[in-house]
Amino acid sequence: MDNSLRGSTVVVTGGTRGVGAGIARAFAAAGAHVLACARRPPQERLDGVEFTPLDLRDPPAVRAFFAALPRLDVLVNNAGGTPYRRLADADAERHARVVELNLITPLTASLAAYEHLRRSRGSVVMVGSVSGGRPSPGSAAYGAAKAGLANLAASMAVEWAPEVRVNTLVVGMVRTERSAAHYGGPDGIAAVARTVPLGRLAVPADVGAAAVFLASSAAGYISGASLHVHGGGERPAFLDAATAGADAPEAVTAGPDAPVTGTAGADAPDAPTAVKES
C-alpha cells in the first residue's frame, strides 16, 4: 500500500459536496490532513476533513488563505461547474463568469499555493471534464474553460518542474446527490448509464481514487498528463446509425447489450451536459 500521502496537507477546492466531497474523503482515507474550502459548508459532516469558508473568486482572500497555511503538499483544483445555458441566451459577461470560475480560479489558487508546493515538492491535480475535449452545447463556456484548464496544467507542469508535478483528471458523467435533476430520475440515470462502455456512471469515490493516485508517489514520474475517468468514454454515434452488416450475428449494433441512448429528462435544464458538481 502506498503511504506517501500519510500526514501530508491537502487542499481541495469546492470539496464539500458531489465530486469534491468524494475527493476530500479519498485523501482523508489515505491519511492526509484535508482542508476543503468553498463558499458554503458541507450539508453533512465529512470525517477527517476540515472546512474553511473561501470565495475562490476573491483573489486577495485566496492569497491570504494559502499564505496562512504552515505547509501544503497537494492542491486539488476541483471547484467549478455551470448552469445549462445556450450561447445566444446570455451576454458575453455572463459566460465570462463561467470561464472565471472554471479557469481563472484554478490559476489563482495554483499561483497562491506555488511557494508551498515548491518547498514540499508537491503536486497539483486539476479536475477537468470531457466537455473540454468535445462540443459542449448548452455549456460552451464551460467546455472552453475546461479545454483551457488542461492546456494550463500541461504548461504549468513544464514551467514548475521538477519541484511541482501538475496533472489533470478528465472526468465524465458522475452520479451525485443531484443526478436526478440532470437525467430525469432513476429511469433517466439508468438510460444514460447504458451509453457508457462500463455500464454505469462514475461515483465521487472513483474520481477521488484517481486524484489520490496522481498525488501519490505511485505517480511520481507522471506530470503534464491527462487521466480520463469516464468509464470508457462515449460510444460513437455512427455505430448505431450505420446499416452495413446489420443482419450479421456479429453486427456492432445488434444484440440485447447494445447501448441505448438515454432520453429521460433530456429537456431538463441541465440534462444535456452532465455538468460536474463540485
C-alpha positions as CSV (number, residue, x, y, z in Angstrom):
1,M,0.0,0.0,0.0
2,D,1.3,3.5,-0.9
3,N,1.6,5.5,2.3
4,S,3.2,8.5,0.7
5,L,0.2,10.8,1.5
6,R,0.0,9.9,5.2
7,G,0.5,13.1,7.2
8,S,0.5,15.4,4.1
9,T,-1.6,18.5,3.9
10,V,-4.1,18.6,1.0
11,V,-6.4,21.4,-0.1
12,V,-9.5,20.5,-2.1
13,T,-11.3,23.5,-3.6
14,G,-15.1,23.0,-3.7
15,G,-14.6,20.0,-1.5
16,T,-17.9,20.0,0.3
17,R,-20.3,18.1,-2.0
18,G,-20.5,15.9,-5.0
19,V,-17.2,15.1,-6.7
20,G,-15.3,17.5,-4.4
21,A,-16.5,15.6,-1.3
22,G,-15.6,12.3,-2.8
23,I,-12.0,13.6,-3.4
24,A,-11.8,15.0,0.1
25,R,-12.9,11.7,1.6
26,A,-10.4,9.8,-0.5
27,F,-7.4,11.8,0.7
28,A,-8.6,11.6,4.3
29,A,-8.8,7.8,3.9
30,A,-5.2,7.9,2.6
31,G,-4.1,9.5,5.9
32,A,-3.8,13.1,4.7
33,H,-4.8,16.2,6.6
34,V,-7.5,17.6,4.3
35,L,-8.8,21.1,4.1
36,A,-11.9,21.6,2.0
37,C,-12.7,25.2,1.0
38,A,-15.9,26.5,-0.5
39,R,-18.4,29.3,-0.1
40,R,-20.8,27.1,1.8
41,P,-20.2,24.4,4.5
42,P,-21.0,20.8,3.7
43,Q,-24.5,19.7,4.4
44,E,-23.3,16.6,6.2
45,R,-20.0,16.1,8.2
46,L,-17.1,14.8,6.2
47,D,-15.0,12.6,8.5
48,G,-11.4,13.7,8.6
49,V,-12.0,16.8,6.6
50,E,-11.7,20.4,7.9
51,F,-13.8,23.0,6.3
52,T,-12.7,26.6,5.6
53,P,-15.1,29.1,4.0
54,L,-13.5,30.7,1.0
55,D,-14.8,32.5,-2.1
56,L,-12.3,31.4,-4.8
57,R,-13.3,34.3,-7.0
58,D,-11.8,36.7,-4.4
59,P,-8.0,36.7,-5.2
60,P,-6.9,38.6,-2.1
61,A,-8.8,36.1,0.1
62,V,-7.3,33.2,-1.8
63,R,-3.8,34.5,-1.4
64,A,-4.4,35.1,2.4
65,F,-5.8,31.6,2.8
66,F,-2.7,29.9,1.3
67,A,-0.3,32.3,3.0
68,A,-1.7,31.3,6.4
69,L,-1.0,27.6,5.8
70,P,2.1,26.2,7.6
71,R,2.7,23.8,4.7
72,L,1.0,22.3,1.6
73,D,1.7,19.1,-0.3
74,V,-1.2,18.8,-2.7
75,L,-3.7,21.2,-4.2
76,V,-6.8,19.8,-5.9
77,N,-8.5,22.4,-8.1
78,N,-12.0,20.9,-8.1
79,A,-14.3,24.0,-7.7
80,G,-16.3,24.6,-10.9
81,G,-19.5,23.9,-12.7
82,T,-22.1,25.7,-14.8
83,P,-25.8,26.0,-15.4
84,Y,-27.3,24.9,-18.7
85,R,-27.2,28.0,-20.9
86,R,-27.1,28.3,-24.7
87,L,-24.7,30.8,-26.0
88,A,-27.3,33.1,-27.6
89,D,-29.3,33.1,-24.4
90,A,-26.9,35.2,-22.4
91,D,-24.4,38.0,-22.9
92,A,-20.6,37.5,-23.0
93,E,-20.2,38.9,-19.5
94,R,-22.3,36.1,-18.1
95,H,-20.4,33.4,-20.0
96,A,-17.2,35.1,-18.8
97,R,-18.2,34.3,-15.2
98,V,-18.3,30.6,-16.1
99,V,-14.8,30.9,-17.6
100,E,-13.6,32.7,-14.5
101,L,-14.9,30.0,-12.1
102,N,-13.5,27.1,-14.1
103,L,-10.2,28.5,-15.4
104,I,-9.2,31.7,-13.6
105,T,-9.9,30.5,-10.1
106,P,-7.7,27.3,-10.5
107,L,-4.9,29.6,-11.8
108,T,-5.4,32.0,-8.9
109,A,-5.2,29.1,-6.3
110,S,-2.3,27.4,-8.0
111,L,-0.2,30.7,-8.0
112,A,-1.1,31.3,-4.4
113,A,-0.1,27.8,-3.5
114,Y,3.1,27.7,-5.6
115,E,5.7,28.5,-3.0
116,H,4.3,25.9,-0.5
117,L,4.3,23.3,-3.2
118,R,7.8,24.1,-4.4
119,R,9.2,23.7,-0.9
120,S,7.4,20.4,-0.3
121,R,8.0,19.1,-3.9
122,G,4.2,18.6,-4.1
123,S,1.6,18.4,-6.8
124,V,-1.4,20.0,-8.3
125,V,-4.4,18.0,-9.6
126,M,-6.7,19.8,-11.9
127,V,-10.3,18.4,-12.2
128,G,-11.2,18.8,-15.8
129,S,-14.0,17.4,-17.9
130,V,-14.8,15.5,-21.0
131,S,-16.6,18.7,-22.1
132,G,-13.2,20.2,-22.7
133,G,-12.5,17.7,-25.5
134,R,-15.7,17.7,-27.5
135,P,-18.5,20.0,-28.4
136,S,-20.4,21.1,-25.4
137,P,-23.8,22.5,-26.5
138,G,-25.6,24.2,-23.6
139,S,-22.3,24.7,-21.7
140,A,-20.0,26.0,-24.3
141,A,-18.2,28.4,-22.0
142,Y,-17.7,25.6,-19.5
143,G,-16.2,23.3,-22.2
144,A,-13.9,26.1,-23.4
145,A,-12.7,26.8,-19.9
146,K,-12.0,23.1,-19.3
147,A,-10.1,22.9,-22.5
148,G,-8.1,25.8,-21.4
149,L,-7.6,24.2,-17.9
150,A,-6.0,21.1,-19.5
151,N,-3.6,23.3,-21.5
152,L,-2.8,25.4,-18.5
153,A,-1.9,22.3,-16.5
154,A,0.3,21.0,-19.2
155,S,2.2,24.3,-19.4
156,M,2.3,24.6,-15.6
157,A,3.8,21.1,-15.5
158,V,6.7,22.2,-17.7
159,E,7.3,25.6,-16.0
160,W,7.2,24.2,-12.5
161,A,9.2,21.1,-13.0
162,P,11.0,19.4,-11.4
163,E,9.7,20.7,-8.0
164,V,6.0,20.5,-8.6
165,R,4.0,17.9,-10.6
166,V,0.8,19.0,-12.3
167,N,-1.8,16.7,-13.8
168,T,-5.4,16.8,-15.0
169,L,-8.3,14.4,-14.3
170,V,-10.6,14.4,-17.3
171,V,-13.9,13.5,-15.7
172,G,-17.0,12.1,-17.4
173,M,-20.5,11.8,-16.0
174,V,-20.7,11.3,-12.2
175,R,-23.6,10.1,-10.2
176,T,-24.1,12.5,-7.2
177,E,-26.9,13.6,-4.9
178,R,-28.2,15.9,-7.7
179,S,-28.1,13.5,-10.6
180,A,-31.8,13.2,-10.9
181,A,-32.1,16.9,-11.8
182,H,-29.7,16.2,-14.7
183,Y,-31.0,13.0,-16.1
184,G,-34.7,12.7,-15.1
185,G,-34.8,10.3,-12.1
186,P,-33.8,6.6,-11.8
187,D,-35.0,5.7,-15.3
188,G,-33.1,8.6,-16.9
189,I,-30.0,7.7,-14.9
190,A,-30.2,4.1,-16.0
191,A,-30.7,5.1,-19.6
192,V,-27.7,7.4,-19.6
193,A,-25.6,4.8,-17.8
194,R,-26.2,2.4,-20.7
195,T,-24.4,4.8,-23.0
196,V,-21.2,4.4,-21.0
197,P,-19.0,1.4,-22.1
198,L,-18.5,0.3,-18.5
199,G,-22.3,0.4,-18.0
200,R,-22.6,2.9,-15.2
201,L,-21.9,6.5,-14.2
202,A,-18.9,7.2,-12.1
203,V,-19.4,7.9,-8.4
204,P,-17.4,10.5,-6.5
205,A,-15.2,7.8,-4.9
206,D,-14.0,6.9,-8.4
207,V,-12.7,10.4,-9.0
208,G,-11.2,10.5,-5.5
209,A,-9.2,7.4,-6.0
210,A,-7.8,8.7,-9.3
211,A,-6.9,12.0,-7.6
212,V,-5.1,10.2,-4.8
213,F,-3.2,8.2,-7.3
214,L,-1.9,11.2,-9.2
215,A,-0.9,12.9,-6.0
216,S,0.9,9.9,-4.6
217,S,4.5,8.6,-5.0
218,A,3.0,5.9,-7.2
219,A,2.6,8.6,-9.9
220,G,6.0,10.2,-9.1
221,Y,7.1,10.2,-12.7
222,I,3.7,11.4,-14.1
223,S,3.4,15.1,-14.8
224,G,1.7,17.1,-17.5
225,A,-0.7,14.2,-18.1
226,S,-4.5,13.9,-18.5
227,L,-6.1,10.9,-16.9
228,H,-9.5,10.1,-18.3
229,V,-12.0,9.0,-15.6
230,H,-15.0,8.4,-17.9
231,G,-15.8,4.7,-18.0
232,G,-14.5,4.3,-21.5
233,G,-15.9,7.4,-23.0
234,E,-18.9,7.6,-25.4
235,R,-19.9,5.1,-28.0
236,P,-19.5,6.8,-31.4
237,A,-23.0,7.7,-32.7
238,F,-22.2,6.5,-36.2
239,L,-22.0,2.9,-35.0
240,D,-25.7,3.0,-34.1
241,A,-26.6,4.8,-37.3
242,A,-24.8,2.5,-39.7
243,T,-26.7,-0.2,-41.5
244,A,-23.8,-2.1,-43.1
245,G,-23.9,-5.7,-41.7
246,A,-26.9,-5.0,-39.6
247,D,-28.3,-8.5,-40.2
248,A,-25.0,-10.3,-39.4
249,P,-24.8,-12.1,-36.0
250,E,-21.7,-10.1,-35.0
251,A,-23.0,-6.7,-36.2
252,V,-21.9,-3.9,-33.9
253,T,-25.5,-2.6,-33.5
254,A,-27.2,-5.9,-32.9
255,G,-28.0,-7.8,-29.6
256,P,-29.6,-7.0,-26.3
257,D,-26.4,-5.5,-24.9
258,A,-26.2,-2.7,-27.5
259,P,-26.0,0.6,-25.8
260,V,-29.3,2.6,-25.5
261,T,-29.3,6.4,-25.8
262,G,-31.0,7.9,-22.8
263,T,-33.7,10.4,-23.4
264,A,-35.3,10.7,-20.0
265,G,-35.1,14.2,-18.8
266,A,-33.4,15.3,-22.0
267,D,-35.3,18.6,-22.0
268,A,-34.5,19.4,-18.4
269,P,-32.3,22.4,-18.0
270,D,-29.1,20.5,-17.1
271,A,-29.7,17.3,-18.9
272,P,-27.6,17.5,-22.0
273,T,-24.3,18.3,-20.3
274,A,-23.9,16.2,-17.2
275,V,-22.1,19.0,-15.5
276,K,-19.9,18.1,-12.6
277,E,-20.9,19.0,-9.1
278,S,-18.1,20.5,-7.0
